[in-house]
């Protein structure tokens, strides 16, 4: 399963969210699961229970810094497929290369 999620603090005294988001990303990276972070989302790949546990722990890390938290989550649930974090991108890149 692939999960793309974004967790961010709401409320509080600062408009900056980078420090709190960094705590969530740290949780993901320390999980040992394949992951990638971009400007909008963090992607994590693994089995349902392990991925959701990481999302919960990352959310709790942000929750420790703010009175309110926003969580956006999108999942691609495809049993029997692994390595899709990179494979999906590689398939698109092949199509782009073939059309040049």
DSSP file (Angstrom, degrees, kcal/mol; ACC not computed):
  #  RESIDUE AA STRUCTURE BP1 BP2  ACC     N-H-->O    O-->H-N    N-H-->O    O-->H-N    TCO  KAPPA ALPHA  PHI   PSI    X-CA   Y-CA   Z-CA
    1    1 A X              0   0    0      0, 0.0    45,-2.1     0, 0.0     2,-0.4   0.000 360.0 360.0 360.0 139.7    0.0    0.0    0.0
    2    2 A X  E     -AB  45  76A   0     74,-2.2    74,-3.0    43,-0.2     2,-0.4  -0.935 360.0-170.7-108.7 134.4    1.1    3.5   -0.8
    3    3 A X  E     -AB  44  75A   0     41,-2.6    41,-2.4    -2,-0.4     2,-0.5  -0.993   9.4-166.1-126.7 130.8   -0.1    6.4    1.4
    4    4 A X  E     +AB  43  74A   0     70,-3.1    70,-2.7    -2,-0.4     2,-0.3  -0.968  24.4 168.9-108.2 124.7    0.4   10.1    0.7
    5    5 A X  E     -AB  42  73A   0     37,-2.7    37,-2.6    -2,-0.5     2,-0.4  -0.976  26.3-162.0-140.3 155.5   -0.3   12.2    3.7
    6    6 A X  E     - B   0  72A   0     66,-2.5    66,-2.6    -2,-0.3     2,-0.4  -0.996  11.1-177.0-133.1 126.1    0.1   15.7    4.9
    7    7 A X  E     + B   0  71A   0     -2,-0.4     2,-0.3    64,-0.2    64,-0.2  -0.990  10.3 166.6-127.1 134.9   -0.1   16.6    8.6
    8    8 A X  E     - B   0  70A   0     62,-2.2    62,-3.0    -2,-0.4     2,-0.1  -0.999  34.8-110.5-148.6 143.9    0.2   20.2    9.8
    9    9 A X  E     - B   0  69A   0     -2,-0.3     2,-0.4    60,-0.2    60,-0.3  -0.470  28.6-159.2 -73.7 148.9   -0.5   22.1   13.0
   10   10 A X  E     + B   0  68A   0     58,-3.3    58,-1.0    -2,-0.1    57,-0.3  -0.954  55.2   7.4-124.4 147.9   -3.4   24.5   13.1
   11   11 A X  S    S+     0   0    0     -2,-0.4     3,-0.3    56,-0.1     2,-0.1  -0.312  74.8 109.9  78.0-167.2   -3.8   27.4   15.6
   12   12 A X  S    S-     0   0    0      1,-0.2    -1,-0.1    54,-0.1    54,-0.1  -0.368  83.5 -66.3  88.1-172.4   -1.1   28.4   17.9
   13   13 A X  S    S+     0   0    0     -2,-0.1     2,-0.3     2,-0.0    -1,-0.2   0.481 105.9  64.0 -98.0  -4.4    1.0   31.5   17.9
   14   14 A X        -     0   0    0     -3,-0.3    -3,-0.0     2,-0.1     0, 0.0  -0.919  58.1-151.6-126.7 147.8    3.0   31.0   14.7
   15   15 A X  S    S+     0   0    0     -2,-0.3     2,-0.2    -5,-0.0    -1,-0.1   0.636  74.7  98.5 -83.5 -16.6    2.3   30.8   11.0
   16   16 A X        +     0   0    0      1,-0.1    -2,-0.1     2,-0.0     4,-0.1  -0.519  40.8 170.7 -76.8 136.4    5.3   28.6   10.5
   17   17 A X     >  +     0   0    0     -2,-0.2     4,-2.7     2,-0.1     5,-0.3   0.450  50.6  98.0-119.8  -5.7    4.8   24.9   10.3
   18   18 A X  H  > S+     0   0    0      1,-0.2     4,-2.5     2,-0.2     5,-0.2   0.862  82.7  51.0 -58.5 -41.4    8.2   23.6    9.2
   19   19 A X  H  > S+     0   0    0      2,-0.2     4,-1.3     1,-0.2    -1,-0.2   0.928 114.3  43.0 -65.0 -44.8    9.4   22.7   12.6
   20   20 A X  H  > S+     0   0    0      2,-0.2     4,-1.4     1,-0.2     3,-0.2   0.910 114.3  50.7 -66.5 -42.2    6.3   20.6   13.5
   21   21 A X  H  X S+     0   0    0     -4,-2.7     4,-2.5     1,-0.2     5,-0.2   0.883 104.8  58.2 -63.1 -37.8    6.2   19.0   10.0
   22   22 A X  H  X S+     0   0    0     -4,-2.5     4,-2.3    -5,-0.3    -1,-0.2   0.863 102.0  54.9 -60.3 -35.3    9.9   18.1   10.4
   23   23 A X  H  X S+     0   0    0     -4,-1.3     4,-1.6    -3,-0.2    -1,-0.2   0.903 109.2  47.2 -64.1 -40.1    9.0   16.2   13.5
   24   24 A X  H  X S+     0   0    0     -4,-1.4     4,-1.9     2,-0.2    -2,-0.2   0.914 111.7  49.7 -66.5 -43.1    6.4   14.2   11.5
   25   25 A X  H  X S+     0   0    0     -4,-2.5     4,-2.8     1,-0.2     5,-0.2   0.880 106.7  56.5 -64.4 -37.7    8.9   13.5    8.7
   26   26 A X  H  X S+     0   0    0     -4,-2.3     4,-2.5     1,-0.2    -1,-0.2   0.916 105.6  51.2 -59.2 -43.0   11.5   12.4   11.3
   27   27 A X  H  X S+     0   0    0     -4,-1.6     4,-0.8     2,-0.2    -1,-0.2   0.927 111.3  47.9 -59.2 -45.5    9.0    9.8   12.5
   28   28 A X  H >< S+     0   0    0     -4,-1.9     3,-0.9     1,-0.2     4,-0.5   0.941 112.9  46.9 -62.4 -48.2    8.4    8.5    9.0
   29   29 A X  H >< S+     0   0    0     -4,-2.8     3,-1.0     1,-0.3    -1,-0.2   0.871 110.5  52.4 -64.4 -37.0   12.1    8.3    8.2
   30   30 A X  H 3< S+     0   0    0     -4,-2.5    -1,-0.3     1,-0.2    -2,-0.2   0.649  93.5  75.3 -73.2 -13.8   12.9    6.5   11.5
   31   31 A X  T << S-     0   0    0     -3,-0.9    -1,-0.2    -4,-0.8    -2,-0.2   0.774  96.4-134.5 -68.5 -25.2   10.2    3.9   10.7
   32   32 A X    <   +     0   0    0     -3,-1.0     2,-0.1    -4,-0.5    -3,-0.1   0.374  61.4 130.6  84.4  -5.3   12.5    2.3    8.1
   33   33 A X  S    S-     0   0    0     -5,-0.5    -1,-0.3     1,-0.1    13,-0.1  -0.499  73.6 -90.9 -77.1 150.2    9.6    2.1    5.6
   34   34 A X  E     +C   45   0A   0     11,-0.5    11,-2.2    -2,-0.1     2,-0.3  -0.400  64.8 162.0 -57.4 134.0   10.3    3.3    2.0
   35   35 A X  E     -C   44   0A   0      9,-0.2     2,-0.3    -2,-0.1     9,-0.2  -0.973  29.0-166.9-154.4 165.1    9.3    7.0    2.0
   36   36 A X  E     -C   43   0A   0      7,-1.8     7,-3.4    -2,-0.3     2,-0.4  -0.968   9.6-154.7-155.2 139.3    9.6   10.3    0.1
   37   37 A X  E     +C   42   0A   0     -2,-0.3     5,-0.2     5,-0.2     2,-0.2  -0.972  17.2 169.1-121.2 134.8    8.8   13.8    1.1
   38   38 A X        -     0   0    0      3,-2.8    -2,-0.0    -2,-0.4     0, 0.0  -0.622  55.0 -75.8-126.5-168.8    8.0   16.7   -1.3
   39   39 A X  S    S+     0   0    0     -2,-0.2     3,-0.1     1,-0.2    -2,-0.0   0.701 126.7  23.4 -65.8 -19.5    6.6   20.2   -0.8
   40   40 A X  S    S+     0   0    0      1,-0.3     2,-0.3   -34,-0.0    -1,-0.2   0.733 122.5  16.9-117.4 -32.5    3.1   19.0   -0.3
   41   41 A X        -     0   0    0    -35,-0.1    -3,-2.8   -37,-0.0     2,-0.5  -0.912  53.8-132.6-142.0 162.1    3.0   15.3    1.0
   42   42 A X  E     -AC   5  37A   0    -37,-2.6   -37,-2.7    -2,-0.3     2,-0.4  -0.990  25.9-151.7-114.3 130.7    5.0   12.5    2.5
   43   43 A X  E     -AC   4  36A   0     -7,-3.4    -7,-1.8    -2,-0.5     2,-0.4  -0.846  13.8-177.1-103.7 139.0    4.6    9.2    0.8
   44   44 A X  E     -AC   3  35A   0    -41,-2.4   -41,-2.6    -2,-0.4     2,-0.4  -0.995   8.2-158.3-135.2 140.2    5.1    5.9    2.7
   45   45 A X  E     +AC   2  34A   0    -11,-2.2   -11,-0.5    -2,-0.4     2,-0.3  -0.965  40.2  83.4-122.8 137.0    5.0    2.4    1.4
   46   46 A X  S    S-     0   0    0    -45,-2.1     2,-0.1    -2,-0.4    -2,-0.1  -0.981  75.7 -34.0 168.0-166.0    4.3   -0.8    3.4
   47   47 A X     >  -     0   0    0     -2,-0.3     4,-2.8     1,-0.1     5,-0.3  -0.444  62.9-104.7 -78.0 155.7    1.6   -3.0    4.8
   48   48 A X  H  > S+     0   0    0      1,-0.2     4,-2.7     2,-0.2     5,-0.3   0.896 116.1  44.3 -46.8 -57.8   -1.7   -1.5    6.1
   49   49 A X  H  > S+     0   0    0      1,-0.2     4,-1.8     2,-0.2    -1,-0.2   0.883 116.0  46.1 -62.8 -40.6   -1.0   -1.8    9.8
   50   50 A X  H  > S+     0   0    0      2,-0.2     4,-1.6     1,-0.2    -1,-0.2   0.901 114.8  46.7 -71.6 -38.9    2.6   -0.6    9.7
   51   51 A X  H  X S+     0   0    0     -4,-2.8     4,-2.4     2,-0.2    -2,-0.2   0.934 113.5  47.9 -67.0 -45.5    1.8    2.4    7.4
   52   52 A X  H  X S+     0   0    0     -4,-2.7     4,-2.4    -5,-0.3    -1,-0.2   0.851 108.8  54.8 -66.3 -32.6   -1.2    3.5    9.5
   53   53 A X  H  X S+     0   0    0     -4,-1.8     4,-2.4    -5,-0.3    -1,-0.2   0.892 109.2  48.0 -64.7 -38.7    0.9    3.2   12.7
   54   54 A X  H  X S+     0   0    0     -4,-1.6     4,-2.6     2,-0.2     5,-0.2   0.916 111.0  50.1 -67.9 -43.1    3.5    5.5   11.2
   55   55 A X  H  X S+     0   0    0     -4,-2.4     4,-2.4     2,-0.2    -2,-0.2   0.919 112.3  48.4 -60.7 -43.1    0.9    8.0   10.1
   56   56 A X  H  X S+     0   0    0     -4,-2.4     4,-2.5     2,-0.2    -2,-0.2   0.936 112.7  47.0 -62.5 -46.8   -0.7    8.0   13.6
   57   57 A X  H  X S+     0   0    0     -4,-2.4     4,-1.7     1,-0.2    -2,-0.2   0.884 112.5  50.0 -64.6 -38.3    2.7    8.4   15.3
   58   58 A X  H  X S+     0   0    0     -4,-2.6     4,-1.7     2,-0.2    -1,-0.2   0.894 111.0  49.8 -65.6 -39.8    3.6   11.3   12.9
   59   59 A X  H  X S+     0   0    0     -4,-2.4     4,-2.7    -5,-0.2    -2,-0.2   0.908 108.9  51.8 -65.1 -41.5    0.3   13.0   13.6
   60   60 A X  H  X S+     0   0    0     -4,-2.5     4,-1.4     1,-0.2    -1,-0.2   0.849 105.1  56.8 -63.8 -33.8    0.8   12.6   17.3
   61   61 A X  H  < S+     0   0    0     -4,-1.7    -1,-0.2     2,-0.2    -2,-0.2   0.904 112.0  41.4 -63.6 -40.9    4.3   14.3   16.9
   62   62 A X  H >X S+     0   0    0     -4,-1.7     3,-2.1     1,-0.2     4,-0.6   0.888 109.1  59.8 -71.8 -39.1    2.6   17.3   15.3
   63   63 A X  H >< S+     0   0    0     -4,-2.7     3,-0.7     1,-0.3    -1,-0.2   0.787  94.3  65.2 -59.9 -28.1   -0.2   17.2   17.8
   64   64 A X  T 3< S+     0   0    0     -4,-1.4    -1,-0.3     1,-0.2    -2,-0.2   0.656 106.0  44.4 -68.4 -14.3    2.3   17.7   20.6
   65   65 A X  T <4 S+     0   0    0     -3,-2.1     2,-0.3    -4,-0.2    -1,-0.2   0.506 115.4  38.0-107.4  -6.7    3.1   21.1   19.2
   66   66 A X    <<  -     0   0    0     -3,-0.7   -55,-0.1    -4,-0.6    -1,-0.1  -0.975  68.6-126.2-148.4 155.0   -0.4   22.6   18.5
   67   67 A X  S    S+     0   0    0     -2,-0.3     2,-0.3   -57,-0.3   -56,-0.1   0.639  99.8  26.2 -75.6 -12.6   -3.9   22.7   19.8
   68   68 A X  E     -B   10   0A   0    -58,-1.0   -58,-3.3     2,-0.0     2,-0.4  -0.994  68.9-158.3-151.3 146.7   -5.3   21.4   16.5
   69   69 A X  E     -B    9   0A   0     -2,-0.3     2,-0.5   -60,-0.3   -60,-0.2  -0.982   7.9-148.6-133.7 141.1   -4.0   19.3   13.7
   70   70 A X  E     -B    8   0A   0    -62,-3.0   -62,-2.2    -2,-0.4     2,-0.4  -0.920  16.7-174.0-105.4 132.8   -4.9   18.9   10.0
   71   71 A X  E     -B    7   0A   0     -2,-0.5     2,-0.4   -64,-0.2   -64,-0.2  -0.991   6.4-176.9-129.8 124.3   -4.4   15.5    8.4
   72   72 A X  E     -B    6   0A   0    -66,-2.6   -66,-2.5    -2,-0.4     2,-0.4  -0.979  12.8-179.8-117.1 131.7   -4.9   14.8    4.7
   73   73 A X  E     -B    5   0A   0     -2,-0.4     2,-0.4   -68,-0.2   -68,-0.2  -0.996  15.4-179.5-139.7 136.3   -4.5   11.2    3.5
   74   74 A X  E     -B    4   0A   0    -70,-2.7   -70,-3.1    -2,-0.4     2,-0.4  -1.000  14.5-164.8-132.2 134.6   -4.7    9.4    0.2
   75   75 A X  E     -B    3   0A   0     -2,-0.4     2,-0.6   -72,-0.2   -72,-0.2  -0.947  19.4-158.8-126.9 142.5   -4.1    5.6   -0.2
   76   76 A X  E     -B    2   0A   0    -74,-3.0   -74,-2.2    -2,-0.4     2,-0.8  -0.948  19.6-166.8-113.4 104.4   -3.4    3.3   -3.1
   77   77 A X        +     0   0    0     -2,-0.6     2,-0.3   -76,-0.2    -2,-0.0  -0.837  23.0 152.4-101.5 108.0   -4.3   -0.2   -1.7
   78   78 A X    >   -     0   0    0     -2,-0.8     3,-1.6     3,-0.2    -2,-0.0  -0.724  33.6-145.5-140.0  83.0   -3.0   -2.8   -4.1
   79   79 A X  T 3  S+     0   0    0     -2,-0.3     3,-0.1     1,-0.2    -2,-0.0  -0.124  81.2  25.6 -53.6 142.8   -2.3   -6.1   -2.4
   80   80 A X  T 3  S+     0   0    0      1,-0.2     2,-0.5   -79,-0.0    -1,-0.2   0.403  97.0 106.0  87.3  -3.0    0.6   -8.1   -3.7
   81   81 A X    <   +     0   0    0     -3,-1.6     2,-0.3     2,-0.0    -1,-0.2  -0.943  39.4 167.3-115.2 128.5    2.5   -5.1   -5.1
   82   82 A X        +     0   0    0     -2,-0.5   -80,-0.0     1,-0.1     5,-0.0  -0.843  56.4  42.7-127.7 168.3    5.6   -3.7   -3.5
   83   83 A X    >>  +     0   0    0     -2,-0.3     4,-2.1     1,-0.1     3,-0.7   0.687  68.7 133.1  72.0  17.1    8.2   -1.2   -4.7
   84   84 A X  H 3>  +     0   0    0      1,-0.2     4,-1.7     2,-0.2     5,-0.3   0.681  51.2  78.4 -77.5 -16.6    5.5    1.0   -6.2
   85   85 A X  H 34 S+     0   0    0      1,-0.2     4,-0.3     2,-0.2    -1,-0.2   0.890 115.6  18.5 -56.5 -39.1    6.9    4.2   -4.7
   86   86 A X  H <> S+     0   0    0     -3,-0.7     4,-2.5     2,-0.1     3,-0.2   0.787 118.7  64.9 -98.6 -37.4    9.5    4.1   -7.5
   87   87 A X  H  X S+     0   0    0     -4,-2.1     4,-2.2     1,-0.2     5,-0.2   0.866  98.7  54.4 -60.5 -38.9    7.9    1.8  -10.0
   88   88 A X  H  X S+     0   0    0     -4,-1.7     4,-1.7     1,-0.2    -1,-0.2   0.921 111.5  44.9 -61.4 -42.9    5.0    4.1  -10.7
   89   89 A X  H  > S+     0   0    0     -5,-0.3     4,-2.7    -4,-0.3    -2,-0.2   0.906 110.4  54.3 -67.2 -42.0    7.4    7.0  -11.5
   90   90 A X  H  X S+     0   0    0     -4,-2.5     4,-2.1     1,-0.2    -1,-0.2   0.883 106.3  52.5 -61.0 -38.7    9.6    4.7  -13.6
   91   91 A X  H  X S+     0   0    0     -4,-2.2     4,-1.8     2,-0.2    -1,-0.2   0.923 111.0  46.4 -63.7 -43.7    6.6    3.7  -15.8
   92   92 A X  H  X S+     0   0    0     -4,-1.7     4,-2.3     1,-0.2    -2,-0.2   0.923 111.1  52.2 -63.6 -44.2    5.6    7.3  -16.4
   93   93 A X  H  X S+     0   0    0     -4,-2.7     4,-2.5     1,-0.2    -1,-0.2   0.869 106.5  54.1 -61.2 -37.0    9.2    8.2  -17.3
   94   94 A X  H  X S+     0   0    0     -4,-2.1     4,-2.5     2,-0.2    -1,-0.2   0.924 109.0  48.4 -62.6 -43.8    9.4    5.3  -19.8
   95   95 A X  H  X S+     0   0    0     -4,-1.8     4,-1.2     1,-0.2    -2,-0.2   0.900 112.0  49.4 -63.2 -39.6    6.3    6.6  -21.6
   96   96 A X  H  < S+     0   0    0     -4,-2.3     4,-0.4     1,-0.2     3,-0.3   0.919 112.0  47.8 -65.4 -42.2    7.7   10.1  -21.6
   97   97 A X  H >< S+     0   0    0     -4,-2.5     3,-1.0     1,-0.2    -2,-0.2   0.874 109.4  53.8 -65.7 -37.7   11.0    8.8  -23.1
   98   98 A X  H 3< S+     0   0    0     -4,-2.5    -1,-0.2     1,-0.2    -2,-0.2   0.772 105.3  54.2 -68.3 -24.9    9.2    6.8  -25.7
   99   99 A X  T 3<        0   0    0     -4,-1.2    -1,-0.2    -3,-0.3    -2,-0.2   0.500 360.0 360.0 -89.5  -2.0    7.3    9.8  -26.9
  100  100 A X    <         0   0    0     -3,-1.0    -1,-0.2    -4,-0.4    -2,-0.1   0.473 360.0 360.0 -84.9 360.0   10.4   11.9  -27.5
